[in-house]
């Protein structure tokens, strides 16, 4: 074990965040470029774009649960999460390279329907991401003790991952999405293949570990069963937040094209300018999203509790989306609203993982992390299959952000009925013993 891991230093939290960062970076590339490529280069309509995006949730439903369940039980290459992170990262890197070459892939396969090929590429990319995403999050719970150190693990995950997410959108806005995709493939490969071999995973998970005869060994956590009552509340609250987030991610391009350009603007100009506007908007969202978790949300959670902190953040995101719907009629107005929305985004992708991880049986963390992911992918699927049709038929694309605002407001209300389990255990009290 590296000394920085034994000391739970900030350097270790940064290293621990890199595999998740790789998958988040791949996802940021997909969010930034997929809808843009499909609408501007391959001329798919907005409903067809929604169908392509449905591939991701389908991959997540099966991929994360199955991989989580398997990764709880195996031990390969000196780890239970390590092999899935490495293999998934390699596959994700390859699929990113395929993303801007859908037409070439179609020609190679002899398939004339670009919608079919685009769906296959998106499904393969999402499946690769989902192979790794669960283990990259589960390993944080595996190697950190409960309480503030666990929260720190997930907030640092979002800070590091969010920084690279911003980098993705900045590169897309300044150098173009194609540069972003090819550079991203390299970053995803490096961050998913190298760090897992520097992190020592516990050979036995917390509830399975036995006290060591060595006086220096850290004591293990007490056995705790899953609190299903609270867990279901977490799933519901988290699910509604993702309906709002995914609606914005997938369909914001329709809002931008209708609301931020004057009537009669040439289609070619709209296509050219909408890509950078999306990239900048997401860069603003993620800049707030990566700065706040470790430096603001974690300290605030210590004072008022994680659940209350998260509920308030979701409420602010709902307000920001409502302001977009009614007030944002220029790129700058959109960017300001997205900065406010970033407060909620910072919390959504960090604090719920810490809350959930302390409600479940630690021996089955991968499985429950996969189940938790269903509260993300099922809403994503609903957005792609049903919300997309509503937006397609709506003359006023304000409906995009009205749906988002309503979903986030409901999520905030539901979070207030979740009980905050605040651990006061000392730093070493639940640190699992490491194996090699």
C-alpha positions, 0 to 999 in steps of 0.5 A: 500500500502506498503511504499516501493511501495509508494516510488518506492524504489529499493526494490519495483522494486525487489518485482515487478519483482518476478512474471515475474521472476517466468515465466522467470525461468520456460521458462529458464528451458524449454529452457535448458532442453526440447530439451536435454530431447527430443533428448537424452532420448526420441530420437526424431529427430531435426525436431520433436523437432521443432514441439514440440517447436511449441506448445509454440507459439500457446499457446502464440498467444491465451493465452496472447492476451485473458488473456491480454484483460480479465485482463484489465476488471476484478477485482478479489482478489483485483487485475486485474493481480493478479488472472492470475499470481497466477493461471498461476504460479500454473499450470506452476509449475505442468507442470514442474513436468510433463516435465521429466516424459513424458513417465509416462504421456504417460503410464498413458494416454495410448498413445504410441506416445511420440511425441504427449504426449511431445507436450501436455506437452509442450503446457500445460506448455507454456499455463500456462506460457502465462497465467501469462507472460502478467499480470506479465509485464502489472502490471509493467506498471500499477504501475509505471509512464511513463518515466525513472521510467517505464524504470526502472521497466522493466530493473529491471524486466530483472535484477532480472529475468535474475539472476534467469535465470543464476541460472537455467543454472548453476544448469543445468550444475552442478547438472543436468537438473532433479535437475533444473526442480524439484527445479524450480517447487518450485521457480516458485510456490513461486514467482508467488503466494506470491508477487502479494498479496504484490503489490497494484494494481490501482483500475482504470488504468491511463486514467480511474482514476479521480483526488482525492480530497485528496491533497496527491493523485498523479495526473493522466496521460493525456489520450493518444490514441494508436500510431499505426504507431510507434507501427507497426514499433516496432512489426516488429523490435521486431519480426525479433529479435525473429526469430534470438533468437529463432533459436538459442535457439531451434537448438543450440544443432545441431550446438554443436553436429556437430561443437564442437565434433571431427568426430567419437566421440561416440554418448553417449559422445556427448549426455552427454557433449552437455547438459552442454555445452548448459547450460553454453552457456545460463548461459553466455548469461544470466549473461550479460543479467541480469547485463546490463539492470539496471546498463548499459542500463538504464543509457545509454538510458537516454543519447542517447535514448532507441531506439538507445540503443536497436538498437545498442545492436541488432547489436552487437548480430548479430555480435556475432552470425556471429562470432559463425557461422564462428569462434566458434569451441570450447566450450570456443569460443562459450561462448565468443561469447555468452557473446557478444550476451548477450548485445543484449539479455539484451536489447531485454527482457527489453527495448522494453517493456518500448518503447511499453508501452508508445505508447498505451492507458494505459487503455488497457495495458494488451490487447496491451501487448498481441498483443506485444507478437505476435511479439514474438510468431509468429516468434517462430512459423515460426522458429519451422515450417519452419526454422526447416525444413531448418536446418534439410536438411542443411548439415552444421549447420552453417546455424543456426547462419547465420539465427540468425545473419541475422535476428538480423541485420535486426531487428537493421536496423528496430529499427532505424526507430522507433521514441523514445518517451522520457518522461520528466514528473516528477516521480509522474506526471503519477503515478496512484492512488492505490486502495485496 
